[in-house]
């Protein structure tokens, strides 16, 4: 196990370094003058322009810019936003918190709902409950996320808030008033995310659990007199959850990016909406920082999934010792 974790850790840092390098050169290949985007004032003179170029180090060779980029990145400096004219981190961090709050709650609820419904379908496979659950899950899974959000918005118009994170007309006298306002604004986008993501967990849990329930050790457990719930919790669920770990890791990594469609529909001030706005305004430093953050989160989430895989299934680390891992 120790050797397996060490290999995965080395692979993690190498992947992150590759991502950082690719992220730097990707935006340097854009056929647009960054100074033109940063200072769009037509009155900008050549003297001020040259001074800005020197301040941002754009007069230096690319490899020097790369070294400076790595150095500043280690300090937490991700540059200046072309649109907001502020440090990227000052805009990015509050938006990131809003996204984690919204998408995190939606992801947790979708996992709980998906696992429960998937277990019910697997146990009742072939029944009307199973067929109805699969039909509804495929129906929701086929619908675009923004469409589900719009339908919920129309259904609850005038009952629940449909945009923003707080109501501008409400004066928050204390923390509880603020939290209540935020909670009301979270209901519809959270419900949308739950419906969008739960279908994957339901279908994968049902498929994996149906396969596990046909194994010989499950028949042995039944022969010993264990009930259905005991078999699920003590034997079947652990082995059936391996594909679920992979899906959860991928989705948790994407949480950092938020769901762009849902955040746009409900005007939720998160990272997804920020990425959309940055594309429109061609705010490349903001996009560069957002892409880097999202990519690293996906890599780290997959690293944690690999470690959890080895904990749930010791055969994974055993393959490393025998040199069988690709």
VEXDREN-2710 file (C-alpha; in Angstrom, 1 decimal):
% VEXDREN-2710
k/r/px/py/pz
1/UNK/0.0/0.0/0.0
2/UNK/2.8/2.4/0.9
3/UNK/4.5/1.8/-2.5
4/UNK/1.2/2.4/-4.3
5/UNK/0.5/5.7/-2.5
6/UNK/4.1/6.8/-3.2
7/UNK/3.8/6.1/-7.0
8/UNK/0.4/7.9/-7.1
9/UNK/1.8/10.9/-5.3
10/UNK/4.8/11.2/-7.7
11/UNK/2.4/10.9/-10.6
12/UNK/0.2/13.5/-9.0
13/UNK/2.9/16.2/-8.8
14/UNK/4.2/15.4/-12.4
15/UNK/0.7/15.8/-13.7
16/UNK/0.1/19.1/-11.9
17/UNK/3.5/20.4/-13.2
18/UNK/2.4/19.4/-16.8
19/UNK/-0.9/21.1/-16.4
20/UNK/0.7/24.3/-15.1
21/UNK/3.1/24.3/-18.1
22/UNK/0.4/23.6/-20.6
23/UNK/-1.8/26.3/-19.0
24/UNK/1.0/28.9/-19.4
25/UNK/1.8/28.2/-23.1
26/UNK/-1.9/27.8/-24.1
27/UNK/-2.8/31.4/-23.5
28/UNK/0.6/32.6/-24.9
29/UNK/-0.5/31.1/-28.3
30/UNK/-3.6/33.3/-28.5
31/UNK/-3.3/35.6/-31.5
32/UNK/-4.3/38.7/-29.5
33/UNK/-2.2/41.4/-27.9
34/UNK/-2.7/41.2/-24.1
35/UNK/-2.0/44.9/-23.7
36/UNK/-4.9/45.7/-26.1
37/UNK/-7.2/43.7/-23.8
38/UNK/-5.9/45.0/-20.6
39/UNK/-5.9/48.7/-21.5
40/UNK/-8.8/49.2/-24.0
41/UNK/-8.7/52.9/-23.6
42/UNK/-8.0/54.4/-27.1
43/UNK/-6.2/57.3/-25.4
44/UNK/-3.5/54.9/-24.2
45/UNK/-0.2/56.4/-25.5
46/UNK/2.9/54.5/-26.6
47/UNK/4.8/55.6/-23.4
48/UNK/2.3/54.2/-21.0
49/UNK/1.9/51.1/-23.2
50/UNK/5.6/50.4/-23.1
51/UNK/5.6/50.9/-19.3
52/UNK/2.8/48.4/-18.9
53/UNK/4.6/45.9/-21.0
54/UNK/7.7/46.2/-18.8
55/UNK/5.6/46.0/-15.6
56/UNK/4.0/42.7/-16.7
57/UNK/7.3/41.3/-18.0
58/UNK/6.0/40.9/-21.6
59/UNK/9.2/42.3/-23.0
60/UNK/11.2/39.4/-21.6
61/UNK/11.8/36.0/-23.4
62/UNK/9.1/33.4/-23.1
63/UNK/11.2/31.1/-20.9
64/UNK/11.8/34.0/-18.5
65/UNK/8.1/34.7/-18.4
66/UNK/7.5/31.1/-17.7
67/UNK/9.9/31.1/-14.7
68/UNK/8.3/34.3/-13.4
69/UNK/4.9/32.7/-13.8
70/UNK/5.9/29.7/-11.7
71/UNK/7.4/31.9/-9.1
72/UNK/4.4/34.1/-8.8
73/UNK/2.1/31.1/-8.9
74/UNK/3.8/29.7/-5.8
75/UNK/3.1/33.0/-4.1
76/UNK/-0.5/32.8/-4.9
77/UNK/-0.4/35.6/-7.5
78/UNK/-2.4/34.7/-10.6
79/UNK/-2.2/38.0/-12.3
80/UNK/-4.4/41.0/-12.9
81/UNK/-7.9/40.7/-14.4
82/UNK/-8.3/42.5/-17.7
83/UNK/-11.9/43.2/-17.1
84/UNK/-12.1/43.9/-13.4
85/UNK/-8.6/45.6/-13.2
86/UNK/-8.1/43.8/-9.9
87/UNK/-5.9/40.8/-8.8
88/UNK/-7.5/37.6/-10.1
89/UNK/-7.5/35.9/-6.6
90/UNK/-9.7/38.7/-5.1
91/UNK/-12.4/37.9/-7.7
92/UNK/-11.9/34.2/-7.9
93/UNK/-11.9/33.2/-4.3
94/UNK/-15.4/34.5/-3.4
95/UNK/-16.8/33.0/-6.6
96/UNK/-15.2/29.7/-5.8
97/UNK/-16.8/29.6/-2.3
98/UNK/-20.2/30.3/-3.8
99/UNK/-19.8/27.5/-6.3
100/UNK/-18.6/25.0/-3.7
101/UNK/-21.5/25.9/-1.5
102/UNK/-24.1/25.4/-4.2
103/UNK/-22.6/22.4/-6.2
104/UNK/-21.3/20.7/-3.1
105/UNK/-24.7/20.6/-1.5
106/UNK/-26.3/19.4/-4.8
107/UNK/-23.6/16.7/-5.2
108/UNK/-24.1/15.3/-1.7
109/UNK/-27.9/15.2/-2.1
110/UNK/-27.6/13.6/-5.6
111/UNK/-25.2/10.9/-4.2
112/UNK/-27.6/10.1/-1.3
113/UNK/-30.7/10.0/-3.6
114/UNK/-28.9/8.1/-6.3
115/UNK/-27.5/5.4/-4.1
116/UNK/-30.8/4.8/-2.3
117/UNK/-32.9/4.6/-5.5
118/UNK/-30.2/2.5/-7.1
119/UNK/-30.3/0.0/-4.2
120/UNK/-34.1/-0.1/-4.4
121/UNK/-34.0/-0.8/-8.1
122/UNK/-31.3/-3.5/-7.7
123/UNK/-33.3/-5.3/-5.0
124/UNK/-36.6/-4.9/-6.9
125/UNK/-35.1/-5.5/-10.3
126/UNK/-37.7/-6.3/-12.9
127/UNK/-40.5/-4.9/-10.9
128/UNK/-42.7/-1.9/-11.7
129/UNK/-40.7/0.1/-9.2
130/UNK/-37.5/-0.7/-10.9
131/UNK/-38.9/0.0/-14.4
132/UNK/-40.4/3.4/-13.3
133/UNK/-37.1/4.4/-11.6
134/UNK/-35.0/3.6/-14.6
135/UNK/-37.5/5.3/-17.0
136/UNK/-37.5/8.5/-14.9
137/UNK/-33.7/8.5/-14.4
138/UNK/-33.1/8.1/-18.2
139/UNK/-35.7/10.8/-18.9
140/UNK/-34.0/13.3/-16.6
141/UNK/-30.6/12.3/-17.7
142/UNK/-31.5/13.0/-21.3
143/UNK/-32.8/16.5/-20.5
144/UNK/-30.3/19.5/-20.6
145/UNK/-29.5/20.9/-17.2
146/UNK/-30.6/24.5/-18.3
147/UNK/-34.0/23.2/-19.4
148/UNK/-34.6/21.5/-16.0
149/UNK/-33.6/24.8/-14.4
150/UNK/-36.0/26.8/-16.6
151/UNK/-38.9/24.5/-15.9
152/UNK/-38.3/24.7/-12.1
153/UNK/-38.0/28.4/-12.4
154/UNK/-41.3/28.7/-14.2
155/UNK/-43.0/26.3/-11.8
156/UNK/-41.9/28.2/-8.7
157/UNK/-42.0/31.7/-10.1
158/UNK/-43.2/34.1/-7.3
159/UNK/-42.8/31.4/-4.7
160/UNK/-39.0/31.0/-4.5
161/UNK/-36.2/33.3/-5.6
162/UNK/-35.1/32.6/-9.1
163/UNK/-31.8/34.6/-9.4
164/UNK/-28.8/35.7/-7.5
165/UNK/-27.6/34.6/-4.1
166/UNK/-29.4/37.2/-1.9
167/UNK/-32.3/39.6/-2.4
168/UNK/-30.9/43.2/-2.8
169/UNK/-34.1/44.7/-1.2
170/UNK/-33.6/42.8/2.0
171/UNK/-31.6/44.3/4.8
172/UNK/-29.7/41.6/6.6
173/UNK/-29.7/42.7/10.3
174/UNK/-27.9/39.5/11.5
175/UNK/-26.2/36.4/10.4
176/UNK/-29.4/34.2/10.5
177/UNK/-31.3/36.6/8.3
178/UNK/-28.5/36.4/5.8
179/UNK/-28.3/32.6/5.9
180/UNK/-32.0/32.3/5.5
181/UNK/-31.9/34.5/2.4
182/UNK/-29.0/32.5/0.9
183/UNK/-30.8/29.3/1.7
184/UNK/-34.0/30.3/-0.1
185/UNK/-32.0/31.3/-3.2
186/UNK/-30.2/28.0/-3.1
187/UNK/-33.3/25.8/-3.3
188/UNK/-34.0/25.9/-7.0
189/UNK/-30.5/25.7/-8.3
190/UNK/-29.6/22.9/-5.8
191/UNK/-32.7/21.0/-6.8
192/UNK/-31.7/21.3/-10.4
193/UNK/-28.2/20.0/-9.8
194/UNK/-29.6/17.2/-7.7
195/UNK/-31.9/16.1/-10.5
196/UNK/-29.1/16.4/-13.1
197/UNK/-26.5/14.3/-11.2
198/UNK/-28.6/11.8/-9.3
199/UNK/-29.5/9.8/-12.4
200/UNK/-25.9/8.8/-13.0
201/UNK/-25.5/7.5/-9.5
202/UNK/-28.8/5.6/-9.7
203/UNK/-28.1/3.8/-12.9
204/UNK/-24.5/3.0/-12.0
205/UNK/-25.4/1.8/-8.5
206/UNK/-28.2/-0.4/-9.9
207/UNK/-26.0/-1.9/-12.6
208/UNK/-23.1/-2.6/-10.2
209/UNK/-25.3/-3.9/-7.4
210/UNK/-27.3/-6.3/-9.7
211/UNK/-24.0/-7.8/-10.8
212/UNK/-22.7/-8.2/-7.2
213/UNK/-25.9/-9.7/-6.0
214/UNK/-25.4/-12.7/-8.3
215/UNK/-22.0/-13.6/-6.8
216/UNK/-21.5/-16.8/-4.9
217/UNK/-20.7/-15.2/-1.6
218/UNK/-24.0/-13.4/-1.7
219/UNK/-25.8/-16.7/-2.1
220/UNK/-23.8/-18.0/0.8
221/UNK/-24.9/-15.0/3.0
222/UNK/-28.5/-15.7/2.0
223/UNK/-28.1/-19.4/3.0
224/UNK/-26.8/-18.3/6.4
225/UNK/-30.1/-16.5/7.0
226/UNK/-29.0/-12.9/6.6
227/UNK/-31.7/-10.4/5.6
228/UNK/-31.7/-8.3/2.5
229/UNK/-30.6/-5.1/4.3
230/UNK/-27.8/-7.0/6.1
231/UNK/-26.5/-8.5/2.9
232/UNK/-26.5/-5.1/1.2
233/UNK/-24.7/-3.2/4.0
234/UNK/-22.3/-5.9/5.1
235/UNK/-21.3/-7.5/1.8
236/UNK/-22.7/-6.1/-1.4
237/UNK/-22.5/-2.4/-1.0
238/UNK/-18.7/-2.2/-0.5
239/UNK/-17.9/-4.1/-3.7
240/UNK/-20.6/-2.4/-5.7
241/UNK/-19.4/1.1/-4.7
242/UNK/-16.1/0.9/-6.7
243/UNK/-17.6/2.3/-9.9
244/UNK/-19.4/4.9/-7.8
245/UNK/-16.0/6.1/-6.4
246/UNK/-14.7/6.9/-9.9
247/UNK/-17.9/8.8/-10.8
248/UNK/-17.9/10.7/-7.5
249/UNK/-14.2/11.6/-7.9
250/UNK/-14.8/13.0/-11.4
251/UNK/-17.9/15.0/-10.3
252/UNK/-16.2/16.3/-7.2
253/UNK/-13.3/17.6/-9.3
254/UNK/-15.7/19.3/-11.6
255/UNK/-17.5/20.9/-8.6
256/UNK/-14.8/23.6/-8.6
257/UNK/-15.9/24.7/-12.1
258/UNK/-19.5/24.7/-11.1
259/UNK/-22.3/23.9/-13.5
260/UNK/-22.1/26.7/-16.0
261/UNK/-25.6/26.2/-17.4
262/UNK/-27.3/26.2/-13.9
263/UNK/-25.3/29.2/-12.7
264/UNK/-26.2/31.2/-15.8
265/UNK/-29.9/30.3/-15.6
266/UNK/-30.2/31.3/-11.9
267/UNK/-27.5/34.1/-12.1
268/UNK/-25.7/32.4/-9.3
269/UNK/-22.4/34.3/-8.7
270/UNK/-20.1/31.3/-8.8
271/UNK/-17.1/30.2/-10.8
272/UNK/-19.1/28.8/-13.7
273/UNK/-20.8/32.1/-14.3
274/UNK/-17.4/33.8/-13.9
275/UNK/-15.9/31.6/-16.6
276/UNK/-18.8/32.5/-18.9
277/UNK/-18.4/36.2/-18.3
278/UNK/-14.6/35.9/-18.8
279/UNK/-15.1/34.3/-22.2
280/UNK/-17.4/37.1/-23.2
281/UNK/-15.0/39.8/-22.0
282/UNK/-11.9/37.9/-23.2
283/UNK/-10.5/38.1/-19.7
284/UNK/-7.6/35.7/-20.3
285/UNK/-5.8/36.0/-16.9
286/UNK/-9.1/35.1/-15.2
287/UNK/-9.7/32.2/-17.6
288/UNK/-6.1/31.0/-17.1
289/UNK/-6.5/30.9/-13.4
290/UNK/-10.0/29.3/-13.6
291/UNK/-8.8/26.6/-16.0
292/UNK/-5.8/25.8/-13.8
293/UNK/-7.9/25.6/-10.7
294/UNK/-10.4/23.3/-12.3
295/UNK/-7.8/21.0/-13.9
296/UNK/-5.8/20.6/-10.6
297/UNK/-9.0/19.9/-8.7
298/UNK/-9.9/17.1/-11.2
299/UNK/-6.3/15.6/-10.9
300/UNK/-6.4/15.7/-7.1
301/UNK/-9.9/14.2/-7.0
302/UNK/-8.8/11.3/-9.2
303/UNK/-5.7/10.8/-7.0
304/UNK/-8.0/10.5/-3.9
305/UNK/-10.2/8.1/-5.8
306/UNK/-7.1/5.9/-6.6
307/UNK/-6.2/5.8/-2.9
308/UNK/-9.8/5.0/-1.9
309/UNK/-9.8/2.3/-4.5
310/UNK/-6.8/0.6/-2.9
311/UNK/-8.5/0.8/0.5
312/UNK/-11.7/-0.7/-0.8
313/UNK/-10.0/-3.3/-3.0
314/UNK/-6.5/-4.4/-1.8
315/UNK/-6.0/-6.1/-5.1
316/UNK/-5.2/-2.7/-6.6
317/UNK/-2.1/-2.2/-4.5
318/UNK/-1.2/-5.9/-4.9
319/UNK/-1.0/-5.5/-8.7
320/UNK/1.6/-2.7/-8.1
321/UNK/3.8/-5.0/-6.0
322/UNK/3.6/-7.7/-8.7
323/UNK/4.4/-5.2/-11.4
324/UNK/1.1/-5.7/-13.1
325/UNK/0.0/-2.1/-13.2
326/UNK/0.1/-0.4/-16.5
END
